[in-house]
Amino acid sequence: MLLDCWAIPCVLLFTWFFLKTKYRPRKLVGVAICIAGLVLVIFSDVHAADRSSNTVTTSSHPTCSL
């Protein structure tokens, strides 16, 4: 998933550097959206790891003992 998110920004950067391609602001906004999506994916993974470490085991949960 993370490699998919990095593909567009990396291609844009490499073509700008090696091929001297000129990009319009509209395409740069698209790359910014891709990078923002990547940041959201990373933050959601970090927060999912935090939530999974705070899970309650079934033996100590009050409704599981019914």
Secondary structure, DSSP 8 states (H G I E B T S, - for coil): -HHHHHHHHHHHHHHHHHS-----HHHHHHHHHHHHHHHHHHHHHHHHHHHHHT---TTT-GGGG-
